[in-house]
Amino acid sequence: MPDTAGLPTLLQAWRDAKTGDPHARARDIADKLGVPEGALVEARTGEGITRLTTRGEDAIPLLSALTGLGPVMTLTRNQAAVHETTGPMGEVAAHGLMGQVTGDIDLRMFLRHWHVVYAISEEARSGLRHSIQIFDVTGQSVIKIYATDETDMASWRALIEGHRDSSTALTTFSPPVASRPDAPDDEIDANVLRREWLTLQHSHDFHKMLRELGIGRAQALRLAGDDLARRIPVEAVETILRGAADQQIPIMCFVGNPGCIQIFSGPISRIEPMGPWLNVLDPGFNLHLRTDRVATVWMVRKPTEMRGDITSVELYDDGGELVCQFFGARPPGEGERPAWRALVQKIGGAA
């Protein structure tokens, strides 16, 4: 990652890129330069960018202070999906290095990945845009929180000033560590996997089951059997979303990265494909799904003791990483809506 000597060069490269395309996004410029986005932001510190003192679990007071500032837009992304939700910041809670926000903005936060936080003011097509952006130790974005036209900007600016980092030390980033490969499929006892899968108490127990069995998530889908996980075409995702919109079946959409998972719950209406992107463009919720970066899609059934069958549509990249999940939104304390299950089974079965 850039050292002190390399910062002026990286800063000049940023300026040159913006001169050539004033509306170019920082992430796209960083990709072209072959550096993580966080390193590019660090190089620009002082030019409308303020490094904040909050990191890890120390970021919780900062998020809590946003609750009274009016609507904000939160953006969580990975390589194939971008999830944007607009609304007031709700109740913020933390248990050690695990945090959550509930309400219109629904987040699950893994704070050990929150390496550095910046406040950024920069020109965009819509004018001057203000945000708080969190990056992990590899310089990848964890979450970005944008002020809206209804945000209390006087309080926003006071909040930034109250968390300004006075240190002149550079924030450094580390190369990503390769994920541990799955055990070979022929070393996995599929019968044990099915037995444990079929006796889940709650759908939330699925990740714990995989960890205890030492099985990768995508690997488990391959080995579980068609009655529990069936691969369907990428094109089926648009068909399912359009079906949910037409029938007004409320959905849940999860998009995450190692530091944060962002969740939307509710009905959707406007589905817009644009080139490789499949978009949901609704007031309060936008999803941008890069379909050419989705390698596999699975229709998944999790039978549970507490809520009965839970049906999901799960999207994975070519590295086997989960990039997006869809469920039917469930009323509190109730099971899955039959209309969601019927829609997914009809389209998945036909596919």
Buried (B, 14 or more C-beta within 10 A) or exposed (E): BBEEEEBEEBBEBBEEBBEEEEEBEBBEBBEEBEBBBBBBBBBBBEEEBBBBBBBBBBBBBBBBBBBEBBBBBBBBBBBBBBBBBBBBBBEBBBEEEEBBBEBBBBBBBBBBBBBBBBBBBBEEEEEEBBBBBBBBBBBBBBBBBBBBEEBBBEBBBEBBEEBEBEEEEBBBBEEEEEEEEBEEEEEBEBEEBBEBBEEBEEBEBBEEBBEEBEBBBBBBBBBBEEEBBBBBEBEBBBBBBBBBBEEEBBBBBBBBBBBBBBBBBEBBEEBEEEEEBBBBBBEBBBBBBBBEBBBBBBBBBBBBEEBEEBBBBBBBBEEBBBBBBBBBBBEEEEBBBEBBBBBBBEBBEEB
